[in-house]
Amino acid sequence: MSAAMAGAVDLSALKSRAEAAANSTAQPPSGGGDGAAGQAHPAIIEVTETDFQAEVVERSMQVPVVVDLWATWCEPCKQLSPALEKLAREGNGAWVLAKIDVDANPRIAQLFQVQSVPMVIAVAGGQPVDGFAGAQPEPQLREWISSLLNALRDQLPGIRAAEEGASEAEPEEEPEDPRFIAAEDALEQGDFAAAETAYQQILDSEPNNEQAKAALMQVRFMARAEQADPSAIERADNAPDDLDAQIAAADAEVAFGKVDEGFTRLIQAVKRTSGDDRNRVRTHLVEMFEIFPEGDERVAKARRNLASALF
């Protein structure tokens, strides 16, 4: 989705319904699922059909509203929503995260033509301007939010006001490491090769730099995810002994939010291989673990299954 979709969705479609509901029995807010606990933050709100007009459309006249369309049964949502909430807290009000349970608010899901969750839509000036489907790693989410704010800063007054207020309130920070700045600049420009080289140079001089190590794994996966091809999954299913096909399919599955399926595919490949082939698959899987937050249940489960496959 891109800015070209602006105006294609009429977000005022729920306005009359909201006004009617306000005059009768208001719909209670959604429970919020696993990612909603402890949200108490002004930049993170639960939205329903009743308050959609006020909380999303009208609020988007001042700052971007990032709509997180989720469901309680959705496993990738449990990865994406906490990451978005973390970034919203860090945003100091420059943008707002609006969480919407699609099962409890089917009209909103229909409005955005939701076919699968998670789905994220950025609304600005009362219209959707950008978005994506599926879970994304935190660095990619951070880059997307940054690009969104940069594109809208001159159009929405609340962005600059929030950023200026935050800079006045926060103590002066220590200068950032120029090596990381160079890597992040390359990443923002979409130059994954340059970013990978920059992080690798840090590790060459500081092998135990955990920040650089984690960032390197993220960049490598982002580069592969950008080229992910859904047809790779079908090809791999038809060629279980083709190691390259299995690795490409696992990358595609994780990129499209099918994390458990991608992990399972590689663990099965470990079981079928030995020697250098087994080491190659195992290394690829372990590196893939690094793109997820510490304590992710899917990673913990996959680590246990991998150990069983190896011994």
KOLPA-164134 format. One record per atom (N, C-alpha, C): x, y, z; residue in one letter. Coordinates in steps of 0.05 Angstrom, whole numbers, m for minus. Layout:
BEGIN
((X, Y, Z), "a")
...
END
This chain:
BEGIN
((17, m24, 0), "m")
((0, 0, 0), "m")
((18, 25, 0), "m")
((9, 46, m12), "s")
((25, 70, m14), "s")
((7, 94, m13), "s")
((20, 118, m15), "a")
((5, 142, m14), "a")
((m15, 144, m36), "a")
((m11, 129, m57), "a")
((m30, 130, m80), "a")
((m58, 121, m73), "a")
((m60, 106, m50), "m")
((m87, 97, m43), "m")
((m103, 118, m29), "m")
((m90, 141, m22), "a")
((m105, 162, m8), "a")
((m130, 170, m23), "a")
((m152, 171, m8), "g")
((m177, 178, m20), "g")
((m193, 154, m31), "g")
((m180, 131, m33), "a")
((m193, 107, m43), "a")
((m213, 95, m23), "a")
((m209, 101, 2), "v")
((m226, 91, 23), "v")
((m240, 114, 37), "v")
((m266, 113, 38), "d")
((m282, 135, 50), "d")
((m285, 129, 80), "d")
((m268, 142, 96), "l")
((m268, 136, 125), "l")
((m292, 150, 139), "l")
((m306, 166, 125), "s")
((m330, 178, 137), "s")
((m354, 159, 137), "s")
((m350, 136, 126), "a")
((m372, 117, 124), "a")
((m383, 109, 151), "a")
((m366, 110, 171), "l")
((m375, 101, 198), "l")
((m385, 125, 215), "l")
((m384, 149, 204), "k")
((m391, 172, 220), "k")
((m420, 171, 229), "k")
((m439, 166, 211), "s")
((m467, 166, 218), "s")
((m473, 144, 237), "s")
((m460, 121, 234), "r")
((m465, 99, 252), "r")
((m455, 107, 280), "r")
((m432, 120, 282), "a")
((m421, 128, 308), "a")
((m439, 148, 321), "a")
((m450, 167, 306), "e")
((m468, 187, 317), "e")
((m493, 174, 328), "e")
((m503, 155, 313), "a")
((m528, 141, 322), "a")
((m523, 125, 347), "a")
((m499, 112, 348), "a")
((m492, 97, 372), "a")
((m489, 115, 396), "a")
((m478, 139, 392), "a")
((m474, 157, 414), "a")
((m500, 166, 427), "a")
((m521, 165, 412), "n")
((m547, 173, 422), "n")
((m562, 150, 435), "n")
((m551, 126, 433), "s")
((m564, 103, 445), "s")
((m544, 90, 465), "s")
((m540, 64, 463), "t")
((m521, 51, 481), "t")
((m494, 49, 468), "t")
((m475, 61, 480), "a")
((m448, 61, 469), "a")
((m436, 34, 471), "a")
((m421, 26, 450), "q")
((m408, 0, 449), "q")
((m384, 1, 468), "q")
((m381, m19, 486), "p")
((m358, m19, 504), "p")
((m332, m23, 489), "p")
((m310, m13, 498), "p")
((m285, m16, 485), "p")
((m276, m45, 484), "p")
((m260, m51, 464), "s")
((m249, m78, 461), "s")
((m230, m85, 483), "s")
((m228, m111, 490), "g")
((m211, m120, 511), "g")
((m181, m117, 504), "g")
((m174, m118, 478), "g")
((m147, m112, 470), "g")
((m129, m136, 467), "g")
((m137, m160, 475), "g")
((m121, m183, 470), "g")
((m95, m183, 486), "g")
((m76, m200, 478), "d")
((m52, m204, 493), "d")
((m34, m179, 493), "d")
((m35, m163, 471), "g")
((m18, m140, 470), "g")
((m28, m116, 484), "g")
((m52, m117, 495), "a")
((m64, m93, 505), "a")
((m59, m88, 535), "a")
((m50, m108, 549), "a")
((m48, m106, 578), "a")
((m27, m84, 585), "a")
((m34, m67, 604), "g")
((m16, m47, 613), "g")
((m10, m25, 593), "g")
((m29, m20, 575), "q")
((m24, 0, 554), "q")
((m23, 28, 564), "q")
((m35, 34, 587), "a")
((m41, 61, 597), "a")
((m21, 82, 586), "a")
((m26, 91, 563), "h")
((m9, 111, 550), "h")
((m26, 127, 530), "h")
((m23, 154, 531), "p")
((m41, 170, 513), "p")
((m37, 165, 484), "p")
((m14, 154, 475), "a")
((m9, 149, 447), "a")
((m18, 121, 438), "a")
((m30, 106, 457), "i")
((m41, 79, 450), "i")
((m70, 78, 458), "i")
((m88, 74, 439), "i")
((m116, 75, 445), "i")
((m131, 51, 433), "i")
((m151, 42, 446), "e")
((m169, 22, 435), "e")
((m192, 36, 421), "e")
((m198, 28, 397), "v")
((m218, 42, 381), "v")
((m240, 22, 372), "v")
((m265, 32, 372), "t")
((m287, 16, 363), "t")
((m302, 32, 341), "t")
((m323, 19, 330), "e")
((m338, 33, 310), "e")
((m351, 59, 321), "e")
((m357, 59, 346), "t")
((m370, 82, 359), "t")
((m352, 107, 358), "t")
((m326, 103, 365), "d")
((m309, 127, 368), "d")
((m288, 129, 345), "d")
((m292, 113, 324), "f")
((m273, 113, 302), "f")
((m270, 141, 290), "f")
((m292, 155, 286), "q")
((m291, 182, 273), "q")
((m274, 201, 290), "q")
((m279, 201, 316), "a")
((m264, 220, 333), "a")
((m235, 212, 338), "a")
((m231, 186, 344), "e")
((m205, 177, 352), "e")
((m186, 173, 328), "e")
((m196, 166, 305), "v")
((m179, 161, 282), "v")
((m180, 184, 261), "v")
((m204, 189, 250), "v")
((m207, 209, 229), "v")
((m200, 237, 239), "v")
((m213, 246, 260), "e")
((m209, 273, 269), "e")
((m181, 277, 282), "e")
((m172, 257, 296), "r")
((m145, 259, 309), "r")
((m123, 260, 287), "r")
((m128, 247, 264), "s")
((m108, 246, 243), "s")
((m104, 273, 229), "s")
((m120, 293, 236), "m")
((m116, 320, 225), "m")
((m92, 333, 239), "m")
((m84, 323, 262), "q")
((m62, 334, 277), "q")
((m37, 317, 276), "q")
((m40, 291, 279), "v")
((m17, 273, 278), "v")
((m25, 248, 263), "v")
((m6, 233, 252), "p")
((m14, 207, 239), "p")
((m26, 188, 260), "p")
((m46, 173, 251), "v")
((m57, 152, 268), "v")
((m51, 126, 254), "v")
((m36, 109, 268), "v")
((m29, 83, 257), "v")
((m49, 62, 267), "v")
((m65, 52, 250), "v")
((m87, 33, 257), "v")
((m76, 5, 256), "v")
((m77, m9, 279), "d")
((m68, m36, 282), "d")
((m93, m54, 282), "d")
((m99, m68, 260), "l")
((m122, m85, 258), "l")
((m113, m113, 266), "l")
((m125, m124, 287), "w")
((m115, m149, 299), "w")
((m139, m166, 307), "w")
((m133, m190, 316), "a")
((m153, m209, 327), "a")
((m141, m225, 349), "a")
((m157, m234, 367), "t")
((m147, m249, 390), "t")
((m134, m276, 382), "t")
((m144, m288, 360), "w")
((m134, m314, 351), "w")
((m109, m312, 333), "w")
((m101, m288, 327), "c")
((m79, m283, 308), "c")
((m52, m284, 322), "c")
((m36, m304, 316), "e")
((m9, m307, 328), "e")
((10, m285, 320), "e")
((12, m278, 294), "p")
((31, m257, 286), "p")
((24, m230, 300), "p")
((m2, m226, 306), "c")
((m10, m201, 319), "c")
((3, m199, 347), "c")
((8, m222, 359), "k")
((21, m221, 386), "k")
((50, m213, 385), "k")
((62, m215, 361), "q")
((89, m205, 357), "q")
((88, m175, 349), "q")
((70, m169, 330), "l")
((70, m142, 319), "l")
((60, m121, 339), "l")
((37, m126, 352), "s")
((25, m106, 369), "s")
((44, m96, 391), "s")
((58, m113, 406), "p")
((76, m103, 427), "p")
((98, m85, 415), "p")
((108, m92, 391), "a")
((129, m76, 379), "a")
((118, m48, 371), "a")
((94, m47, 361), "l")
((82, m21, 354), "l")
((76, m5, 379), "l")
((68, m18, 401), "e")
((63, m4, 426), "e")
((88, 8, 437), "e")
((110, m7, 435), "k")
((136, 3, 445), "k")
((144, 28, 429), "k")
((141, 27, 403), "l")
((148, 50, 386), "l")
((130, 74, 391), "l")
((104, 69, 397), "a")
((85, 90, 402), "a")
((93, 105, 428), "a")
((101, 89, 448), "r")
((110, 102, 474), "r")
((135, 119, 469), "r")
((152, 110, 452), "e")
((177, 125, 446), "e")
((171, 150, 429), "e")
((148, 150, 416), "g")
((142, 172, 397), "g")
((134, 198, 410), "g")
((129, 198, 436), "n")
((123, 223, 451), "n")
((99, 238, 439), "n")
((80, 224, 428), "g")
((56, 237, 418), "g")
((58, 247, 389), "g")
((80, 242, 375), "a")
((83, 250, 347), "a")
((65, 234, 329), "a")
((56, 211, 339), "w")
((37, 194, 325), "w")
((22, 177, 345), "w")
((m1, 167, 337), "v")
((m18, 152, 355), "v")
((m23, 124, 344), "v")
((m23, 105, 362), "l")
((m29, 77, 354), "l")
((m58, 71, 362), "l")
((m75, 65, 342), "a")
((m103, 58, 346), "a")
((m107, 29, 342), "a")
((m113, 14, 363), "k")
((m116, m15, 361), "k")
((m145, m23, 357), "k")
((m151, m39, 337), "i")
((m178, m46, 330), "i")
((m181, m76, 327), "i")
((m198, m88, 343), "d")
((m204, m116, 342), "d")
((m224, m120, 318), "d")
((m215, m134, 297), "v")
((m232, m136, 273), "v")
((m256, m153, 278), "v")
((m255, m172, 297), "d")
((m278, m189, 302), "d")
((m300, m173, 317), "d")
((m292, m155, 334), "a")
((m311, m139, 349), "a")
((m321, m115, 333), "a")
((m306, m108, 311), "n")
((m313, m84, 295), "n")
((m312, m91, 266), "n")
((m331, m108, 257), "p")
((m330, m118, 229), "p")
((m334, m96, 208), "p")
((m348, m75, 215), "r")
((m352, m53, 195), "r")
((m326, m39, 189), "r")
((m309, m36, 209), "i")
((m283, m24, 204), "i")
((m266, m42, 187), "i")
((m266, m68, 193), "a")
((m251, m88, 177), "a")
((m261, m87, 148), "a")
((m287, m85, 144), "q")
((m298, m84, 117), "q")
((m289, m58, 104), "q")
((m289, m36, 119), "l")
((m282, m10, 108), "l")
((m253, m11, 96), "l")
((m235, m24, 111), "f")
((m207, m25, 102), "f")
((m202, m50, 84), "f")
((m223, m65, 78), "q")
((m221, m88, 60), "q")
((m200, m108, 71), "q")
((m202, m113, 97), "v")
((m183, m131, 110), "v")
((m188, m160, 101), "v")
((m167, m172, 91), "q")
((m169, m200, 83), "q")
((m153, m218, 101), "q")
((m134, m207, 116), "s")
((m119, m222, 136), "s")
((m108, m203, 156), "s")
((m102, m213, 180), "v")
((m90, m197, 201), "v")
((m64, m210, 209), "v")
((m45, m195, 220), "p")
((m47, m166, 225), "p")
((m46, m150, 199), "p")
((m59, m127, 201), "m")
((m58, m107, 179), "m")
((m55, m80, 191), "m")
((m37, m63, 181), "v")
((m32, m37, 192), "v")
((m36, m16, 171), "v")
((m52, 4, 178), "i")
((m58, 26, 160), "i")
((m51, 53, 174), "i")
((m37, 70, 160), "a")
((m31, 97, 170), "a")
((m51, 116, 159), "a")
((m64, 131, 177), "v")
((m85, 151, 169), "v")
((m74, 179, 175), "v")
((m76, 197, 156), "a")
((m67, 225, 160), "a")
((m85, 243, 145), "a")
((m93, 265, 157), "g")
((m111, 284, 144), "g")
((m138, 271, 138), "g")
((m146, 251, 153), "g")
((m172, 238, 149), "g")
((m172, 217, 127), "g")
((m149, 210, 116), "q")
((m148, 190, 95), "q")
((m125, 170, 99), "q")
((m128, 145, 91), "p")
((m106, 126, 92), "p")
((m84, 134, 73), "p")
((m59, 133, 82), "v")
((m37, 142, 64), "v")
((m16, 120, 60), "v")
((m15, 100, 77), "d")
((5, 79, 74), "d")
((m3, 56, 92), "d")
((11, 33, 89), "g")
((5, 10, 105), "g")
((19, m15, 96), "g")
((15, m36, 111), "f")
((27, m62, 104), "f")
((11, m84, 118), "f")
((15, m109, 109), "a")
((2, m132, 121), "a")
((24, m151, 132), "a")
((18, m165, 154), "g")
((36, m184, 165), "g")
((55, m172, 186), "g")
((66, m189, 202), "a")
((85, m179, 223), "a")
((111, m170, 210), "a")
((123, m150, 222), "q")
((149, m139, 213), "q")
((168, m137, 236), "q")
((194, m141, 231), "p")
((214, m137, 252), "p")
((215, m109, 262), "p")
((223, m105, 287), "e")
((222, m78, 299), "e")
((239, m57, 283), "e")
((263, m64, 273), "p")
((278, m44, 258), "p")
((263, m35, 233), "p")
((249, m53, 220), "q")
((234, m46, 196), "q")
((210, m28, 204), "q")
((197, m34, 226), "l")
((175, m18, 236), "l")
((185, 10, 243), "l")
((208, 12, 256), "r")
((219, 37, 264), "r")
((225, 54, 239), "r")
((236, 41, 218), "e")
((242, 55, 193), "e")
((217, 65, 180), "e")
((196, 49, 180), "w")
((170, 56, 168), "w")
((158, 80, 182), "w")
((158, 80, 209), "i")
((147, 102, 224), "i")
((163, 128, 219), "i")
((189, 125, 218), "s")
((206, 148, 213), "s")
((200, 161, 186), "s")
((198, 143, 165), "s")
((191, 153, 138), "s")
((164, 167, 138), "s")
((145, 156, 153), "l")
((118, 167, 154), "l")
((119, 195, 166), "l")
((133, 198, 188), "l")
((134, 224, 201), "l")
((149, 244, 184), "l")
((170, 236, 171), "n")
((185, 254, 153), "n")
((168, 264, 130), "n")
((151, 246, 119), "a")
((134, 253, 97), "a")
((111, 272, 105), "a")
((103, 271, 130), "l")
((79, 285, 139), "l")
((85, 309, 157), "l")
((110, 313, 164), "r")
((117, 333, 185), "r")
((107, 361, 177), "r")
((109, 368, 152), "d")
((101, 395, 143), "d")
((71, 397, 139), "d")
((56, 375, 139), "q")
((28, 375, 134), "q")
((11, 374, 160), "q")
((22, 360, 180), "l")
((7, 356, 205), "l")
((22, 370, 228), "l")
((10, 391, 239), "p")
((24, 408, 259), "p")
((31, 393, 285), "p")
((16, 373, 292), "g")
((21, 359, 317), "g")
((47, 344, 318), "g")
((58, 336, 295), "i")
((83, 321, 295), "i")
((106, 338, 305), "i")
((110, 362, 293), "r")
((132, 379, 301), "r")
((128, 389, 330), "r")
((103, 394, 338), "a")
((98, 404, 365), "a")
((106, 383, 385), "a")
((100, 358, 379), "a")
((106, 336, 398), "a")
((137, 332, 399), "a")
((150, 333, 376), "e")
((179, 329, 375), "e")
((193, 352, 390), "e")
((184, 376, 386), "e")
((197, 399, 399), "e")
((193, 398, 429), "e")
((169, 390, 437), "g")
((163, 387, 466), "g")
((180, 365, 479), "g")
((185, 343, 464), "a")
((201, 321, 475), "a")
((230, 330, 477), "a")
((240, 345, 458), "s")
((268, 353, 459), "s")
((273, 372, 482), "s")
((253, 389, 489), "e")
((256, 407, 511), "e")
((255, 393, 538), "e")
((239, 371, 539), "a")
((236, 357, 564), "a")
((258, 337, 570), "a")
((271, 327, 550), "e")
((290, 306, 553), "e")
((318, 317, 559), "e")
((333, 305, 576), "p")
((361, 313, 580), "p")
((378, 308, 556), "p")
((399, 322, 553), "e")
((416, 318, 529), "e")
((429, 291, 530), "e")
((427, 277, 508), "e")
((437, 250, 507), "e")
((467, 250, 498), "e")
((480, 228, 505), "e")
((508, 225, 496), "e")
((508, 222, 465), "e")
((529, 231, 452), "p")
((531, 228, 423), "p")
((529, 199, 415), "p")
((515, 195, 393), "e")
((512, 167, 382), "e")
((538, 158, 369), "e")
((542, 132, 369), "d")
((565, 120, 356), "d")
((563, 125, 326), "d")
((582, 139, 314), "p")
((581, 145, 286), "p")
((580, 120, 268), "p")
((591, 98, 278), "r")
((590, 73, 262), "r")
((561, 63, 259), "r")
((546, 65, 281), "f")
((518, 57, 280), "f")
((502, 76, 263), "f")
((508, 102, 265), "i")
((494, 122, 250), "i")
((497, 116, 220), "i")
((522, 110, 212), "a")
((527, 103, 183), "a")
((511, 79, 175), "a")
((510, 59, 192), "a")
((495, 34, 185), "a")
((465, 40, 183), "a")
((455, 56, 202), "e")
((426, 62, 202), "e")
((419, 80, 178), "e")
((437, 98, 170), "d")
((432, 115, 147), "d")
((430, 98, 122), "d")
((448, 78, 119), "a")
((447, 60, 96), "a")
((421, 44, 96), "a")
((412, 36, 120), "l")
((387, 21, 122), "l")
((363, 38, 114), "l")
((363, 63, 123), "e")
((341, 81, 116), "e")
((339, 85, 85), "e")
((362, 84, 72), "q")
((363, 87, 43), "q")
((357, 61, 28), "q")
((352, 40, 43), "g")
((346, 14, 31), "g")
((371, 0, 21), "g")
((395, 9, 28), "d")
((420, m3, 20), "d")
((427, m24, 40), "d")
((415, m48, 38), "f")
((420, m69, 57), "f")
((449, m79, 57), "f")
((462, m79, 33), "a")
((489, m88, 31), "a")
((508, m70, 46), "a")
((504, m44, 44), "a")
((521, m25, 58), "a")
((517, m26, 88), "a")
((492, m30, 96), "a")
((485, m32, 125), "a")
((498, m57, 136), "a")
((496, m79, 121), "e")
((508, m104, 131), "e")
((539, m101, 134), "e")
((551, m88, 114), "t")
((580, m84, 116), "t")
((587, m67, 140), "t")
((572, m46, 145), "a")
((577, m28, 168), "a")
((575, m43, 195), "a")
((554, m59, 198), "y")
((551, m74, 223), "y")
((573, m96, 225), "y")
((581, m108, 203), "q")
((601, m129, 203), "q")
((628, m116, 211), "q")
((634, m92, 202), "q")
((659, m79, 210), "q")
((660, m73, 240), "q")
((637, m67, 252), "i")
((636, m63, 281), "i")
((643, m89, 295), "i")
((631, m111, 285), "l")
((636, m137, 297), "l")
((664, m146, 293), "l")
((676, m139, 271), "d")
((704, m147, 266), "d")
((722, m135, 287), "d")
((716, m111, 297), "s")
((733, m98, 317), "s")
((722, m104, 346), "s")
((696, m110, 348), "e")
((684, m115, 374), "e")
((666, m140, 371), "e")
((678, m164, 372), "p")
((663, m189, 367), "p")
((640, m193, 387), "p")
((641, m181, 410), "n")
((620, m185, 430), "n")
((600, m162, 432), "n")
((599, m145, 411), "n")
((580, m123, 410), "n")
((552, m135, 403), "n")
((535, m139, 424), "e")
((509, m152, 420), "e")
((491, m135, 402), "e")
((493, m108, 405), "q")
((475, m91, 389), "q")
((481, m94, 360), "q")
((507, m94, 353), "a")
((515, m98, 325), "a")
((508, m125, 314), "a")
((511, m145, 332), "k")
((505, m173, 324), "k")
((475, m176, 317), "k")
((458, m165, 335), "a")
((429, m168, 330), "a")
((421, m152, 306), "a")
((433, m128, 302), "a")
((426, m111, 279), "a")
((434, m125, 253), "a")
((457, m138, 253), "l")
((466, m152, 229), "l")
((447, m174, 221), "l")
((437, m189, 241), "m")
((418, m210, 235), "m")
((392, m198, 223), "m")
((384, m176, 235), "q")
((359, m162, 225), "q")
((363, m153, 196), "q")
((385, m141, 190), "v")
((390, m130, 163), "v")
((390, m153, 143), "v")
((404, m174, 150), "r")
((406, m197, 131), "r")
((378, m208, 125), "r")
((361, m210, 146), "f")
((334, m220, 141), "f")
((318, m201, 125), "f")
((320, m175, 131), "m")
((305, m155, 117), "m")
((311, m156, 87), "m")
((337, m160, 80), "a")
((345, m162, 52), "a")
((332, m186, 39), "a")
((332, m208, 53), "r")
((319, m232, 42), "r")
((289, m229, 40), "r")
((277, m216, 61), "a")
((248, m213, 62), "a")
((238, m196, 39), "a")
((254, m176, 32), "e")
((246, m158, 10), "e")
((243, m173, m17), "e")
((259, m195, m19), "q")
((258, m211, m44), "q")
((240, m236, m41), "q")
((226, m238, m18), "a")
((210, m262, m12), "a")
((189, m266, m34), "a")
((187, m291, m43), "d")
((169, m298, m64), "d")
((149, m319, m54), "d")
((123, m313, m53), "p")
((104, m333, m43), "p")
((105, m360, m57), "p")
((113, m360, m83), "s")
((114, m385, m98), "s")
((136, m403, m89), "s")
((156, m392, m73), "a")
((178, m408, m63), "a")
((167, m430, m44), "a")
((145, m424, m31), "i")
((134, m444, m12), "i")
((124, m468, m27), "i")
((109, m464, m48), "e")
((99, m486, m64), "e")
((122, m502, m76), "e")
((142, m488, m86), "r")
((165, m502, m98), "r")
((179, m520, m78), "r")
((182, m509, m53), "a")
((195, m525, m32), "a")
((179, m549, m24), "a")
((152, m546, m23), "d")
((135, m568, m16), "d")
((137, m591, m36), "d")
((143, m584, m61), "n")
((146, m604, m82), "n")
((174, m615, m84), "n")
((193, m604, m69), "a")
((221, m613, m70), "a")
((233, m613, m42), "a")
((224, m631, m25), "p")
((233, m631, 3), "p")
((263, m635, 7), "p")
((277, m646, m13), "d")
((306, m651, m10), "d")
((323, m628, m22), "d")
((309, m608, m33), "d")
((324, m585, m44), "d")
((328, m564, m22), "d")
((353, m563, m12), "l")
((359, m547, 12), "l")
((355, m517, 6), "l")
((364, m508, m17), "d")
((361, m480, m24), "d")
((331, m473, m25), "d")
((314, m491, m35), "a")
((286, m485, m36), "a")
((273, m484, m9), "a")
((282, m502, 9), "q")
((271, m502, 37), "q")
((279, m476, 52), "q")
((303, m467, 48), "i")
((312, m442, 62), "i")
((297, m418, 51), "i")
((294, m417, 24), "a")
((279, m394, 12), "a")
((250, m394, 21), "a")
((238, m418, 23), "a")
((210, m420, 31), "a")
((207, m412, 60), "a")
((226, m419, 77), "a")
((224, m412, 106), "a")
((226, m381, 108), "a")
((244, m369, 93), "d")
((246, m340, 93), "d")
((220, m327, 85), "d")
((207, m338, 64), "a")
((182, m327, 55), "a")
((160, m330, 76), "a")
((159, m353, 89), "e")
((138, m358, 109), "e")
((141, m339, 133), "e")
((166, m335, 142), "v")
((170, m316, 165), "v")
((164, m288, 156), "v")
((172, m280, 132), "a")
((167, m253, 122), "a")
((137, m248, 119), "a")
((121, m268, 113), "f")
((92, m265, 110), "f")
((77, m271, 136), "f")
((91, m273, 158), "g")
((78, m276, 184), "g")
((73, m305, 192), "g")
((82, m325, 176), "k")
((78, m353, 183), "k")
((103, m363, 197), "k")
((108, m352, 221), "v")
((133, m357, 235), "v")
((136, m387, 243), "v")
((116, m398, 255), "d")
((118, m426, 264), "d")
((123, m444, 240), "d")
((109, m439, 218), "e")
((113, m455, 194), "e")
((141, m454, 183), "e")
((153, m430, 183), "g")
((180, m426, 174), "g")
((200, m441, 192), "g")
((197, m439, 218), "f")
((214, m453, 237), "f")
((212, m483, 233), "f")
((187, m493, 232), "t")
((183, m521, 229), "t")
((196, m532, 203), "t")
((194, m517, 182), "r")
((205, m526, 156), "r")
((236, m530, 159), "r")
((249, m511, 173), "l")
((278, m514, 175), "l")
((286, m536, 195), "l")
((270, m540, 216), "i")
((275, m562, 234), "i")
((273, m588, 220), "i")
((252, m591, 203), "q")
((249, m616, 188), "q")
((273, m620, 169), "q")
((283, m598, 158), "a")
((307, m600, 140), "a")
((331, m609, 156), "a")
((333, m600, 181), "v")
((355, m609, 198), "v")
((354, m639, 202), "v")
((330, m649, 207), "k")
((326, m677, 211), "k")
((334, m694, 187), "k")
((330, m683, 163), "r")
((335, m698, 138), "r")
((364, m696, 129), "r")
((380, m679, 141), "t")
((407, m674, 131), "t")
((428, m682, 151), "t")
((453, m680, 142), "s")
((476, m686, 160), "s")
((500, m670, 150), "s")
((521, m670, 166), "g")
((546, m657, 158), "g")
((543, m627, 152), "g")
((555, m618, 130), "d")
((555, m590, 123), "d")
((527, m580, 118), "d")
((510, m596, 105), "d")
((483, m588, 99), "d")
((467, m582, 125), "d")
((471, m600, 144), "r")
((457, m596, 169), "r")
((466, m571, 183), "r")
((493, m566, 183), "n")
((503, m542, 196), "n")
((493, m517, 182), "n")
((490, m518, 156), "r")
((481, m495, 141), "r")
((452, m488, 149), "r")
((435, m508, 151), "v")
((407, m503, 158), "v")
((405, m494, 187), "v")
((420, m507, 204), "r")
((419, m500, 233), "r")
((428, m471, 237), "r")
((450, m464, 224), "t")
((460, m436, 226), "t")
((439, m416, 216), "t")
((426, m422, 194), "h")
((406, m404, 183), "h")
((383, m401, 202), "h")
((375, m423, 215), "l")
((352, m422, 234), "l")
((360, m406, 259), "l")
((384, m411, 269), "v")
((392, m396, 294), "v")
((395, m366, 288), "v")
((405, m359, 265), "e")
((406, m331, 258), "e")
((378, m319, 255), "e")
((359, m334, 246), "m")
((332, m325, 243), "m")
((320, m319, 271), "m")
((328, m335, 291), "f")
((318, m331, 318), "f")
((325, m303, 328), "f")
((348, m292, 319), "e")
((358, m267, 329), "e")
((341, m243, 321), "e")
((323, m246, 301), "i")
((307, m223, 292), "i")
((283, m219, 310), "i")
((278, m238, 328), "f")
((254, m236, 345), "f")
((262, m226, 373), "f")
((243, m214, 387), "p")
((249, m204, 414), "p")
((256, m226, 433), "p")
((272, m220, 453), "e")
((279, m239, 473), "e")
((254, m249, 488), "e")
((251, m275, 491), "g")
((228, m287, 505), "g")
((205, m294, 487), "g")
((208, m291, 461), "d")
((187, m298, 442), "d")
((181, m328, 445), "d")
((156, m335, 450), "e")
((148, m362, 455), "e")
((154, m380, 431), "e")
((150, m369, 407), "r")
((155, m386, 383), "r")
((184, m393, 380), "r")
((202, m375, 387), "v")
((230, m380, 386), "v")
((237, m401, 407), "v")
((227, m398, 431), "a")
((233, m417, 453), "a")
((224, m446, 444), "a")
((200, m448, 433), "k")
((190, m474, 424), "k")
((208, m485, 402), "k")
((215, m468, 383), "a")
((232, m477, 360), "a")
((260, m486, 370), "a")
((270, m472, 390), "r")
((297, m480, 401), "r")
((295, m508, 413), "r")
((273, m513, 428), "r")
((269, m540, 440), "r")
((267, m561, 418), "r")
((252, m555, 397), "n")
((249, m575, 375), "n")
((275, m579, 360), "n")
((290, m558, 357), "l")
((316, m560, 344), "l")
((335, m578, 359), "l")
((335, m574, 386), "a")
((352, m591, 403), "a")
((345, m620, 400), "a")
((318, m626, 399), "s")
((309, m653, 396), "s")
((318, m665, 369), "s")
((318, m648, 349), "a")
((325, m657, 322), "a")
((355, m663, 320), "a")
((371, m649, 336), "l")
((400, m652, 334), "l")
((410, m676, 351), "l")
((395, m683, 371), "f")
((405, m704, 389), "f")
((386, m728, 391), "f")
END
